[in-house]
Amino acid sequence: MNDKKIELLQTYLSLYIDHTAVLADMDKETSQYVVLDVRNAPAQVKQDQIKGAVAMPAKDLAAHLDDLDKSKTYVVYDWTAGTTLGKAALLTLLSAGFDAYELASALEGWKGMHLPIETI
């Protein structure tokens, strides 16, 4: 029984990427990661985002897959780690053959650690 639990946890954890990997990549001239803000809200509600993120609401993501570069790795985030938009966006990307992760800390954790954000 423990083997199944371990396997499930390993799979679950493999869906996430830590903020340190994203931060280390941000300053590179050619970034491996593209950060997607998948929150379904207008800019005036969002007010800010992770520095350099691309706004791609989860509800619109499937319609814009052809606009994405399959050579990149996508990192999606939502308001908090407990919400489902990031997971839905991750499912859309992985199902379409993209390399992708959900940001483990989501926006709430990113801002809580005082990491780079920008006003929208």
C-alpha positions in Angstrom: 0.0 0.0 0.0 2.8 2.4 0.8 4.3 1.9 -2.6 1.1 3.1 -4.3 1.0 6.2 -2.0 4.7 6.9 -2.8 4.0 6.6 -6.5 1.0 8.9 -6.3 2.9 11.5 -4.4 5.8 11.3 -6.9 3.4 11.9 -9.7 1.7 14.7 -8.0 5.0 16.5 -7.1 6.3 16.1 -10.7 3.5 18.5 -11.9 5.0 21.4 -10.0 8.1 23.6 -10.3 9.7 25.5 -7.5 10.1 29.3 -7.7 13.9 29.0 -7.5 14.1 27.3 -10.9 11.9 30.0 -12.5 13.9 32.8 -10.8 17.2 31.4 -12.0 15.9 31.3 -15.6 14.4 34.8 -15.6 17.7 36.6 -16.0 19.0 34.5 -18.9 19.0 36.0 -22.3 17.3 32.9 -23.7 14.8 31.6 -21.1 13.7 28.0 -21.1 10.5 28.9 -19.2 7.6 30.9 -20.3 5.4 31.9 -17.3 1.7 32.1 -18.1 -0.7 34.0 -15.9 -3.8 31.8 -16.3 -6.1 33.8 -14.0 -9.5 34.4 -15.6 -9.9 38.1 -14.6 -9.4 41.5 -16.3 -6.3 43.5 -15.7 -8.0 45.9 -13.3 -8.9 43.0 -11.0 -5.5 41.4 -11.3 -3.5 44.6 -10.8 -0.1 42.8 -10.9 1.6 39.7 -12.2 4.8 37.8 -12.0 7.5 39.9 -13.8 7.6 38.9 -17.4 4.5 36.7 -17.3 2.3 36.4 -20.3 -1.5 36.8 -19.6 -3.2 33.7 -21.0 -6.5 33.1 -19.2 -7.2 29.4 -18.7 -10.6 29.7 -20.4 -8.8 30.9 -23.6 -5.7 28.7 -23.5 -6.9 25.9 -25.7 -7.8 28.4 -28.5 -4.2 29.8 -28.4 -2.1 26.6 -28.4 -0.9 27.3 -31.9 0.6 30.6 -30.7 2.9 28.8 -28.2 6.4 27.6 -28.9 6.7 23.8 -28.3 10.5 24.2 -27.7 9.7 26.1 -24.4 8.6 24.9 -21.1 5.5 26.6 -19.7 4.9 27.5 -16.1 1.3 28.3 -15.2 0.1 30.0 -12.1 -3.2 31.1 -10.6 -4.1 33.2 -7.6 -3.3 30.4 -5.0 -2.1 26.9 -5.1 -5.5 25.6 -4.0 -7.4 26.9 -7.0 -8.1 24.8 -10.1 -7.3 27.2 -13.0 -3.6 26.4 -12.9 -4.3 22.7 -12.9 -6.8 23.0 -15.7 -4.3 25.0 -17.8 -1.6 22.4 -17.0 -3.9 19.6 -18.2 -4.5 21.5 -21.4 -0.8 22.1 -22.1 0.3 18.5 -21.2 -2.6 17.0 -23.2 -1.4 19.0 -26.3 2.2 17.7 -25.9 3.8 20.7 -24.3 6.3 20.6 -21.5 4.6 22.3 -18.6 4.4 22.7 -14.8 2.3 24.5 -12.3 4.2 27.0 -10.1 4.3 25.5 -6.7 3.8 28.7 -4.8 1.2 30.3 -7.1 1.0 34.1 -7.2 0.1 34.3 -3.5 3.3 32.5 -2.5 5.4 34.4 -5.0 4.3 37.7 -3.7 4.6 36.5 -0.1 8.3 35.8 -0.7 8.6 39.3 -2.2 9.7 38.0 -5.6 9.7 40.1 -8.8 6.2 41.3 -9.9 5.1 44.0 -12.2 2.0 46.2 -12.4 -0.4 45.4 -15.2 
